[in-house]
Amino acid sequence: MGTVGRSVSLSYFHVDWSAAETAFVARSDQYPGLVARDEWSSLAAVDSLIELIERQRWHGHSSDRPAA
């Protein structure tokens, strides 16, 4: 995972086991549209959620991107 230059701070998140998806599902009330899943690890689901948030924030702030 690369450094985005800003940290992600989640004040609250949920990780639940979903029998229907046979995976741990992580979500945050701060980012309701983002959901991450991992079939083996709840921590991996949270890590994936953080990566999704970082990617969304990176793409949402094109002025923060380095010049090509």
Protein Blocks (a to p, Z undefined) as FASTA:
>chain_A
ZZehiacddfbdcddddfklopacdddfklmmbccddfkbmklmmmmmmmmmmmmmmmmm
mmlpccZZ
